Every structure is written in structure tokens, then in C-alpha cells.
């Protein structure tokens, strides 16, 4: 899976799970497909689960680390 695949899957999952918050969807999909990366952001200032305002910074971090972790 590439980073672009991840972002596309988040969009798909958000459509399938409309009750999920945006940040929750980004985190849950990352956890399902890249648990190693999800653990790097869990409970940090980059964790988007409860705050969608963090999503842009979260995506920058995830993209930068996608191939390096």
C-alpha cells in the first residue's frame, strides 16, 4: 500500500462509516494498515482521533515516514 492508497482508502472508509469523525477515520485506517506508524502518533500532538484540525499536520508526518518506518 502506498501513501496515496491510504488516503484513498480513508476517503472510501469515511463514506462507508459516516458516523466516524474525520480524524477518527484517518487514525483507524492507519491503525489497520500501518500499526507501526499509528503507534508513533497515538496520544501525541499529531494524533487526529479527536481533533480533525490536526489532520493536515498528521498527514505531513505520515507521508514523511511512510517509507522509512
N, C-alpha and C positions, 0 to 999 in steps of 0.2 A: 504494500500500500504506500502510495506517495502522499505527500502533504496535501496536494490538490485533491486526491481521492478522499482524504479525511474531511476536508472542507465540504466537498460534495455530499459525503455521507451525513455530515451534520445537518445540512440543508434538508436532505431526504428524511432523516430521523425527526427533525423538527416538524415537518409536515405530518408525519405519522403519529407523533406524540404532542399534539398542540397544547396539552396541559403542562408540559415541561417548560420551565423558564429557559431563555436563550443560553445563559451561562451554564445552566444545569445540563443542557443538551451538549454543549461543547465539551464539558468535563466528562460526562458519561460516555460519549463516543470515544474520547481519548482513552479513558479507562478501559473500555472494551478492546481497543485495538493497539494501544501503546501504553500499557500499565506502567512501564518504566518511566515514561515522560509524565504521566499523571501524578506519579509519586513525587516528582520534582516540584510540582506546583501546588500539591494538596496542602491546604492550610497556610499558604503564603499570601503575600500581597498580589500574586498573579493568579490566584485561584478564582475562576469566574463563576463557580457554582451558585453563589448567592448574589452576585453583582455583575450584571451584564455590561456595566460601564468599563469593566476590566478586560473585556473580550479583545479589543484591539492590541493591548499590551501582551495579553496571554498569547494571541496568535503570532506576534512577533517572536516571542520566546520559543514557542513550539516550532515554528518554521526554522528558526536558527539552530535548534537542537535535533530536528527530525532525523538527520542522517548521522549525527555524531554520538548518539547515545546507544 
